[in-house]
């Protein structure tokens, strides 16, 4: 599973990264999100606002920090597809 947190390193970007790691631990998934901080790479994903979360190439959220329920749902669904 490919998980990316997009953002320039702001407080909300760091929080999304931490919340994503927390959701992965809750689900018992052995995956580590990647931090994408370069603006050109962020734009290449089609995310116009940060923080953004990309799971397996699909932008799941942009411009906000999703709830733990959303995060665990998206990650569990992605894990089932593998």
DRENTORKOL-3810 file (N, C-alpha, C; in nm, 4 decimals):
REM DRENTORKOL-3810
@n.u->0.0854; n.v->-0.1166; n.w->0.0000; ca.u->0.0000; ca.v->0.0000; ca.w->0.0000; c.u->0.0901; c.v->0.1231; c.w->0.0000
@n.u->0.0555; n.v->0.2177; n.w->-0.0859; ca.u->0.1327; ca.v->0.3413; ca.w->-0.0951; c.u->0.0519; c.v->0.4545; c.w->-0.0312
@n.u->0.1090; n.v->0.5149; n.w->0.0715; ca.u->0.0431; ca.v->0.6231; ca.w->0.1443; c.u->0.1357; c.v->0.7436; c.w->0.1434
@n.u->0.0799; n.v->0.8591; n.w->0.1036; ca.u->0.1598; ca.v->0.9813; ca.w->0.0999; c.u->0.0846; c.v->1.0932; c.w->0.1701
@n.u->0.1573; n.v->1.1661; n.w->0.2523; ca.u->0.1046; ca.v->1.2874; ca.w->0.3134; c.u->0.1714; c.v->1.4034; c.w->0.2414
@n.u->0.0902; n.v->1.4856; n.w->0.1772; ca.u->0.1411; ca.v->1.5967; ca.w->0.0977; c.u->0.1310; c.v->1.7258; c.w->0.1760
@n.u->0.2398; n.v->1.7991; n.w->0.1810; ca.u->0.2395; ca.v->1.9283; ca.w->0.2481; c.u->0.3811; c.v->1.9772; c.w->0.2719
@n.u->0.3961; n.v->2.1088; n.w->0.2871; ca.u->0.5295; ca.v->2.1676; ca.w->0.2996; c.u->0.5943; c.v->2.1513; c.w->0.4369
@n.u->0.5306; n.v->2.0823; n.w->0.5281; ca.u->0.5894; ca.v->2.0627; ca.w->0.6605; c.u->0.5246; c.v->2.1480; c.w->0.7684
@n.u->0.4071; n.v->2.2028; n.w->0.7395; ca.u->0.3355; ca.v->2.2866; ca.w->0.8363; c.u->0.2810; c.v->2.2006; c.w->0.9515
@n.u->0.2292; n.v->2.2648; n.w->1.0521; ca.u->0.1769; ca.v->2.1936; ca.w->1.1698; c.u->0.0652; c.v->2.0966; c.w->1.1314
@n.u->-0.0252; n.v->2.1385; n.w->1.0435; ca.u->-0.1343; ca.v->2.0489; ca.w->1.0030; c.u->-0.0838; c.v->1.9303; c.w->0.9223
@n.u->0.0203; n.v->1.9508; n.w->0.8436; ca.u->0.0795; ca.v->1.8412; ca.w->0.7664; c.u->0.1397; c.v->1.7375; c.w->0.8607
@n.u->0.2095; n.v->1.7851; n.w->0.9616; ca.u->0.2687; ca.v->1.6948; ca.w->1.0604; c.u->0.1605; c.v->1.6206; c.w->1.1372
@n.u->0.0525; n.v->1.6907; n.w->1.1683; ca.u->-0.0573; ca.v->1.6272; ca.w->1.2420; c.u->-0.1234; c.v->1.5190; c.w->1.1567
@n.u->-0.1456; n.v->1.5462; n.w->1.0284; ca.u->-0.2041; ca.v->1.4449; ca.w->0.9404; c.u->-0.1138; c.v->1.3230; c.w->0.9328
@n.u->0.0161; n.v->1.3448; n.w->0.9253; ca.u->0.1106; ca.v->1.2330; ca.w->0.9218; c.u->0.0971; c.v->1.1484; c.w->1.0494
@n.u->0.0931; n.v->1.2153; n.w->1.1643; ca.u->0.0805; ca.v->1.1453; ca.w->1.2923; c.u->-0.0526; c.v->1.0707; c.w->1.3030
@n.u->-0.1601; n.v->1.1339; n.w->1.2593; ca.u->-0.2928; ca.v->1.0703; ca.w->1.2648; c.u->-0.2987; c.v->0.9495; c.w->1.1713
@n.u->-0.2321; n.v->0.9586; n.w->1.0579; ca.u->-0.2279; ca.v->0.8470; ca.w->0.9641; c.u->-0.1501; c.v->0.7304; c.w->1.0243
@n.u->-0.0371; n.v->0.7604; n.w->1.0874; ca.u->0.0395; ca.v->0.6550; ca.w->1.1552; c.u->-0.0438; c.v->0.5900; c.w->1.2653
@n.u->-0.1171; n.v->0.6695; n.w->1.3396; ca.u->-0.2029; ca.v->0.6187; ca.w->1.4474; c.u->-0.3089; c.v->0.5233; c.w->1.3913
@n.u->-0.3719; n.v->0.5618; n.w->1.2812; ca.u->-0.4734; ca.v->0.4762; ca.w->1.2186; c.u->-0.4116; c.v->0.3455; c.w->1.1698
@n.u->-0.2915; n.v->0.3524; n.w->1.1141; ca.u->-0.2233; ca.v->0.2305; ca.w->1.0686; c.u->-0.1955; c.v->0.1362; c.w->1.1856
@n.u->-0.1514; n.v->0.1938; n.w->1.2974; ca.u->-0.1262; ca.v->0.1115; ca.w->1.4176; c.u->-0.2550; c.v->0.0477; c.w->1.4681
@n.u->-0.3635; n.v->0.1247; n.w->1.4703; ca.u->-0.4922; ca.v->0.0723; ca.w->1.5166; c.u->-0.5374; c.v->-0.0460; c.w->1.4318
@n.u->-0.5101; n.v->-0.0385; n.w->1.3039; ca.u->-0.5499; ca.v->-0.1452; ca.w->1.2121; c.u->-0.4495; c.v->-0.2600; c.w->1.2085
@n.u->-0.3339; n.v->-0.2405; n.w->1.2692; ca.u->-0.2308; ca.v->-0.3437; ca.w->1.2679; c.u->-0.1650; c.v->-0.3588; c.w->1.1317
@n.u->-0.1647; n.v->-0.2522; n.w->1.0538; ca.u->-0.1044; ca.v->-0.2569; ca.w->0.9202; c.u->0.0420; c.v->-0.2157; c.w->0.9266
@n.u->0.1242; n.v->-0.2896; n.w->0.8562; ca.u->0.2672; ca.v->-0.2616; ca.w->0.8533; c.u->0.2976; c.v->-0.1751; c.w->0.7302
@n.u->0.2621; n.v->-0.0499; n.w->0.7393; ca.u->0.2875; ca.v->0.0443; ca.w->0.6300; c.u->0.3362; c.v->0.1743; c.w->0.6916
@n.u->0.4139; n.v->0.2483; n.w->0.6154; ca.u->0.4656; ca.v->0.3756; ca.w->0.6630; c.u->0.4346; c.v->0.4817; c.w->0.5587
@n.u->0.3680; n.v->0.5890; n.w->0.6013; ca.u->0.3393; ca.v->0.6960; ca.w->0.5047; c.u->0.4664; c.v->0.7690; c.w->0.4630
@n.u->0.4668; n.v->0.8139; n.w->0.3406; ca.u->0.5772; ca.v->0.8956; ca.w->0.2900; c.u->0.5384; c.v->1.0419; c.w->0.3014
@n.u->0.6373; n.v->1.1253; n.w->0.3311; ca.u->0.6143; ca.v->1.2698; ca.w->0.3347; c.u->0.6558; c.v->1.3269; c.w->0.2000
@n.u->0.5644; n.v->1.4022; n.w->0.1388; ca.u->0.5941; ca.v->1.4683; ca.w->0.0125; c.u->0.5856; c.v->1.6178; c.w->0.0399
@n.u->0.7010; n.v->1.6847; n.w->0.0358; ca.u->0.7069; ca.v->1.8253; ca.w->0.0729; c.u->0.7396; c.v->1.9190; c.w->-0.0435
@n.u->0.7811; n.v->1.8650; n.w->-0.1552; ca.u->0.8149; ca.v->1.9492; ca.w->-0.2705; c.u->0.6875; c.v->1.9902; c.w->-0.3427
@n.u->0.6759; n.v->2.1203; n.w->-0.3655; ca.u->0.5544; ca.v->2.1761; ca.w->-0.4249; c.u->0.5217; c.v->2.1136; c.w->-0.5597
@n.u->0.6224; n.v->2.0924; n.w->-0.6450; ca.u->0.5948; ca.v->2.0354; ca.w->-0.7770; c.u->0.5389; c.v->1.8939; c.w->-0.7672
@n.u->0.5840; n.v->1.8170; n.w->-0.6682; ca.u->0.5318; ca.v->1.6819; ca.w->-0.6480; c.u->0.3893; c.v->1.6855; c.w->-0.5925
@n.u->0.3631; n.v->1.7821; n.w->-0.5049; ca.u->0.2281; ca.v->1.7969; ca.w->-0.4493; c.u->0.1297; c.v->1.8296; c.w->-0.5613
@n.u->0.1660; n.v->1.9249; n.w->-0.6447; ca.u->0.0804; ca.v->1.9658; ca.w->-0.7560; c.u->0.0619; c.v->1.8509; c.w->-0.8549
@n.u->0.1657; n.v->1.7715; n.w->-0.8760; ca.u->0.1573; ca.v->1.6575; ca.w->-0.9680; c.u->0.0509; c.v->1.5569; c.w->-0.9250
@n.u->0.0215; n.v->1.5515; n.w->-0.7963; ca.u->-0.0832; ca.v->1.4621; ca.w->-0.7460; c.u->-0.2227; c.v->1.5222; c.w->-0.7617
@n.u->-0.2289; n.v->1.6480; n.w->-0.8014; ca.u->-0.3578; ca.v->1.7125; ca.w->-0.8201; c.u->-0.4153; c.v->1.7725; c.w->-0.6933
@n.u->-0.3370; n.v->1.7794; n.w->-0.5883; ca.u->-0.3831; ca.v->1.8372; ca.w->-0.4622; c.u->-0.3588; c.v->1.9874; c.w->-0.4658
@n.u->-0.4645; n.v->2.0642; n.w->-0.4558; ca.u->-0.4511; ca.v->2.2089; ca.w->-0.4608; c.u->-0.4369; c.v->2.2721; c.w->-0.3232
@n.u->-0.4724; n.v->2.1980; n.w->-0.2203; ca.u->-0.4600; ca.v->2.2479; ca.w->-0.0833; c.u->-0.3910; c.v->2.1416; c.w->0.0014
@n.u->-0.3173; n.v->2.1875; n.w->0.1006; ca.u->-0.2518; ca.v->2.0949; ca.w->0.1919; c.u->-0.3061; c.v->2.1181; c.w->0.3320
@n.u->-0.2972; n.v->2.0212; n.w->0.4179; ca.u->-0.2395; ca.v->1.8898; ca.w->0.3938; c.u->-0.3312; c.v->1.8059; c.w->0.3059
@n.u->-0.2716; n.v->1.7096; n.w->0.2389; ca.u->-0.3478; ca.v->1.6174; ca.w->0.1553; c.u->-0.3001; c.v->1.4759; c.w->0.1823
@n.u->-0.3904; n.v->1.3815; n.w->0.1637; ca.u->-0.3583; ca.v->1.2407; ca.w->0.1842; c.u->-0.3853; c.v->1.1651; c.w->0.0555
@n.u->-0.2860; n.v->1.0881; n.w->0.0125; ca.u->-0.2978; ca.v->1.0072; ca.w->-0.1085; c.u->-0.2770; c.v->0.8613; c.w->-0.0691
@n.u->-0.3717; n.v->0.7771; n.w->-0.1069; ca.u->-0.3606; ca.v->0.6333; ca.w->-0.0810; c.u->-0.3697; c.v->0.5617; c.w->-0.2151
@n.u->-0.2656; n.v->0.4876; n.w->-0.2474; ca.u->-0.2575; ca.v->0.4133; ca.w->-0.3733; c.u->-0.2905; c.v->0.5009; c.w->-0.4943
@n.u->-0.2334; n.v->0.6218; n.w->-0.4950; ca.u->-0.2474; ca.v->0.7114; ca.w->-0.6085; c.u->-0.3740; c.v->0.7955; c.w->-0.6112
@n.u->-0.4651; n.v->0.7751; n.w->-0.5170; ca.u->-0.5909; ca.v->0.8490; ca.w->-0.5133; c.u->-0.5901; c.v->0.9507; c.w->-0.3997
@n.u->-0.6179; n.v->1.0764; n.w->-0.4326; ca.u->-0.6261; ca.v->1.1809; ca.w->-0.3303; c.u->-0.7539; c.v->1.1571; c.w->-0.2503
@n.u->-0.7376; n.v->1.1283; n.w->-0.1222; ca.u->-0.8524; ca.v->1.1004; ca.w->-0.0352; c.u->-0.9009; c.v->1.2252; c.w->0.0367
@n.u->-0.8107; n.v->1.3165; n.w->0.0680; ca.u->-0.8506; ca.v->1.4414; ca.w->0.1323; c.u->-0.7507; c.v->1.5490; c.w->0.0952
@n.u->-0.7994; n.v->1.6726; n.w->0.0993; ca.u->-0.7148; ca.v->1.7862; ca.w->0.0656; c.u->-0.7652; c.v->1.9076; c.w->0.1418
@n.u->-0.6727; n.v->1.9779; n.w->0.2064; ca.u->-0.7076; ca.v->2.1001; ca.w->0.2763; c.u->-0.7669; c.v->2.0813; c.w->0.4143
@n.u->-0.7625; n.v->1.9594; n.w->0.4662; ca.u->-0.8175; ca.v->1.9335; ca.w->0.5991; c.u->-0.7544; c.v->1.8087; c.w->0.6589
@n.u->-0.7793; n.v->1.7901; n.w->0.7872; ca.u->-0.7340; ca.v->1.6690; ca.w->0.8545; c.u->-0.8561; c.v->1.5799; c.w->0.8739
@n.u->-0.8597; n.v->1.4660; n.w->0.8062; ca.u->-0.9752; ca.v->1.3770; ca.w->0.8180; c.u->-0.9872; c.v->1.3202; c.w->0.9601
@n.u->-1.1056; n.v->1.2769; n.w->0.9930; ca.u->-1.1281; ca.v->1.2136; ca.w->1.1236; c.u->-1.0596; c.v->1.0774; c.w->1.1271
@n.u->-1.0380; n.v->1.0272; n.w->1.2474; ca.u->-0.9790; ca.v->0.8934; ca.w->1.2614; c.u->-1.0672; c.v->0.7894; c.w->1.1943
@n.u->-1.1972; n.v->0.8073; n.w->1.2026; ca.u->-1.2901; ca.v->0.7128; ca.w->1.1395; c.u->-1.2681; c.v->0.7090; c.w->0.9886
@n.u->-1.2550; n.v->0.8274; n.w->0.9268; ca.u->-1.2297; ca.v->0.8331; ca.w->0.7825; c.u->-1.0968; c.v->0.7668; c.w->0.7487
@n.u->-0.9937; n.v->0.8015; n.w->0.8238; ca.u->-0.8608; ca.v->0.7457; ca.w->0.7974; c.u->-0.8611; c.v->0.5940; c.w->0.8059
@n.u->-0.9170; n.v->0.5400; n.w->0.9145; ca.u->-0.9168; ca.v->0.3945; ca.w->0.9307; c.u->-1.0009; c.v->0.3271; c.w->0.8228
@n.u->-1.1106; n.v->0.3900; n.w->0.7833; ca.u->-1.1944; ca.v->0.3345; ca.w->0.6771; c.u->-1.1183; c.v->0.3295; c.w->0.5447
@n.u->-1.0561; n.v->0.4415; n.w->0.5073; ca.u->-0.9810; ca.v->0.4453; ca.w->0.3809; c.u->-0.8663; c.v->0.3452; c.w->0.3808
@n.u->-0.7930; n.v->0.3388; n.w->0.4919; ca.u->-0.6777; ca.v->0.2488; ca.w->0.4980; c.u->-0.7201; c.v->0.1024; c.w->0.4990
@n.u->-0.8265; n.v->0.0712; n.w->0.5726; ca.u->-0.8748; ca.v->-0.0674; ca.w->0.5764; c.u->-0.9243; c.v->-0.1096; c.w->0.4384
@n.u->-0.9943; n.v->-0.0214; n.w->0.3709; ca.u->-1.0442; ca.v->-0.0523; ca.w->0.2372; c.u->-0.9286; c.v->-0.0764; c.w->0.1404
@n.u->-0.8266; n.v->0.0080; n.w->0.1469; ca.u->-0.7101; ca.v->-0.0084; ca.w->0.0604; c.u->-0.6371; c.v->-0.1386; c.w->0.0909
@n.u->-0.6283; n.v->-0.1743; n.w->0.2180; ca.u->-0.5600; ca.v->-0.2980; ca.w->0.2567; c.u->-0.6350; c.v->-0.4202; c.w->0.2063
@n.u->-0.7673; n.v->-0.4145; n.w->0.2046; ca.u->-0.8477; ca.v->-0.5281; ca.w->0.1568; c.u->-0.8323; c.v->-0.5505; c.w->0.0078
@n.u->-0.8017; n.v->-0.4431; n.w->-0.0655; ca.u->-0.7872; ca.v->-0.4533; ca.w->-0.2111; c.u->-0.6533; c.v->-0.5125; c.w->-0.2520
@n.u->-0.5633; n.v->-0.5268; n.w->-0.1567; ca.u->-0.4301; ca.v->-0.5788; ca.w->-0.1917; c.u->-0.4235; c.v->-0.7291; c.w->-0.1773
END
